[in-house]
Amino acid sequence: MVLHRDFLGAVMAEFLGINLFGLFGQLLVGLINGSFYALLALGLAIIFGLLKIINFSQGALYMLGAFGAWMALEYLQLNYWYALFVVPIIVGLLGILMERFLIRPIANEDHLYSLLLTFGIALILQGLFTDWYGSSGLPYSIPAELKGGTRLPFMYLPNYRAWIIIFSLSVCAITWFMIEKTKLGAYLRAGTENPKLMQAFGINVPLIVTLTYGFGAALAGLAGVLAAPVYSVSPEMGSNILIVVFAIVVIGGMGSIGGAILTGLAMGIVEGLTKYFYPEASNTVIFLVMVLVLLIKPAGLFGKEA
Amino acid sequence: MKKIHNTLLTTALASAMAFSATSHAGLSDDKVKIGVLADMGGVYADVCGQGCVEAVKMAVEDFGGTVLGMPIEIVSADDQNKPDVGSVKVREWVEKDQVDVVTGMVSSAVTGAVTKVLTANEKIALIATSASHAFTTKACSPFNAHWTYDVVSLANGTVKPMVQSGKKKWFFITADYAFGHALEKVATGVIKENGGEVVGVVRAPLGTSDFSSYVLQAQSSGADVVALANAGSDMVNSLKTAAEFGLTEMVDVAGLLVFTPSALALDPEVAAGMKLTTGFYWNMDKQTRDWTTRFQKRNGGKIPAMGQAGAYSATMHYLKAVKAVGTDESKAVMAQMKAMPVEDFFSRNGYLRVDGRMVHDMLQVRIKSASERDSEQDVFAVEKVIPGDDAFLPLEKGGCAFALEEQKKTLAANK
């Protein structure tokens, strides 16, 4: 099999000057990462787009999700599948508490205040977890049902990665549908666009805001649980990924839900290709795209001009 | 007038000399002060950090708390893995706070900056956790003592036996900064010396969370061995991904620098069977276990990483030398440290070489499978003990100028 693949690969390489099979593999891997980015960017985009809060604690909430999965298994013997439901709810509740008692009191101040506040919360959470669990990370294995993989003509696709694509894209699609196409979503958008008018109609806007923040936080927690089996579960994991996700939201257009999802996918692929052709630049390429997009279309690819 | 001036000058010089002569005897400021510099809250907090501070405290207590009838003090600081932060702190320590010796030291970049400050002030650096071998070769100093391990010993311990057993083609996944480059370069040297070749290299930025692209490239390279020239969470992430994509079943994956806490962060199913080299393992024999039990009590139950055990050993050796020569004057202490053998729970058959390299037995270990483990923390099986002289770079090959000069003098004197 290996020989066969190598032979075909060699033929292809000769034919096109590059290894086509290798390239397909990288595209698929990019798509997997992209769907993961999309999920993370979605939470951030909801919180910014609807609430105008620049939430720097999103990375820490993601980290909480991954640690939550580990804790559920270690202390409560709850496996991955339970964690996938329980942990996002808990992280969401934490988000609600955070919004109600920390963010709301400064809601009318400049955006900079909530940015600094959430950044501080992120640092505190990261410090606490480093102190409690150390900096090396904790082991968490892939659930038995998703072990193994499928051999495609151009690469070996682990079942868990396939699950990441299917699951996160479904969550993204459902969320997008809920916000853009349902009555609940319409209330939400209207409530944040013109809170006074909505309140006059008898809608409890502060409650909507709190629940939305909780939902955004829960999405980060969900991404954390999803990441636990494949990435190192460590206190630093959130800060490593947060800046990239921010860049994705900026490229997509601050606050554009669909834009965040599509850009997440696209940037996963761009990064994957960079890792193939020039790996040293893989952690900068997204920022390069961000700069270019901001120069040409300051509101982002899918953003509305202010 | 000129005569008076000259007389004054001579008197001043003479008294200065007399003063410096007296300062050689006894302790400089009626105490010995040890500084512990480490990453206290960042990525490397587990491999040295607060654990190093505890290890040094333990050494001082075991030594009796005093030396030559004077107290031993410990101060510590967080270098945040930043060379500028580290060197500013150490400068303050030696120039203002009368610190006599500094230990800990994790990131090689920080250590490079800090050892320069220490050498300029003629103070001893007991390097416990840094990987680069520069501190006893190109950037060597008569005031450096590099204790636990270095990149050369890792490459000799892990890479050499694999190449010699017929695994000739190597692929590197390297952390894209000084440490990763150094490790890759030294390992490549070992591979070529033993008739192997490097078929590919990818350099992944520090803190990369997804290694699947690199693992795919490694897979299609046709290598026999994929070497991970990285550490900490980079190592954990890349190995997890390698296992997930079936790479560990196709080829051997060699972790070139695996600290015990990182090994514990890996699922046994993923990591079992991987061979690696370490300077210390807590569960090796009764001596190491006894020390570990005491250490765990003060370190929140966490088992020691090799650098923490090294920090204890280095501090103890330093204090013994101060006691033996009756002063904390760095040159005299260093000469004594190099004269005494280093033999304790950490160091076996150890000696501090003239270039500052502490040469001691290294361990080739294998990560145990879940069923082999007696306890959760029983992560390694010791496969082979590598004698220090085989593990570390020989003095002649290191190119440390002052050490080669001294060695020449000793040889001439012996003739």
Interface residues (C-beta under 8 A of the other chain):
Chain A: V2 D6 G9 N19 F21 G22 G25 Q26 V29 G30 I32 N33 G127 T130 D131 G134 S135 S136 G137 L138 P139 Y140 S141 I142 G149 M155 Y156 P158 Y160 R161 A227 V230 Y231 S232 V233 S234 E236 M237 N240 I241 G272 K275 Y276 P279 E280 S282 N283
Chain B: G41 G42 V43 Y44 A45 D46 V47 G49 D176 V202 R203 A204 P205 G207 T208 S209 D210 S212 S213 Y214 L216 Q217 Q219 S220 G222 G232 S233 V236 N237 K240 T241 E244 F245 G246 M250 F259 P261 S262 L264 A265 L266 D267 P268 E269 V270 K302
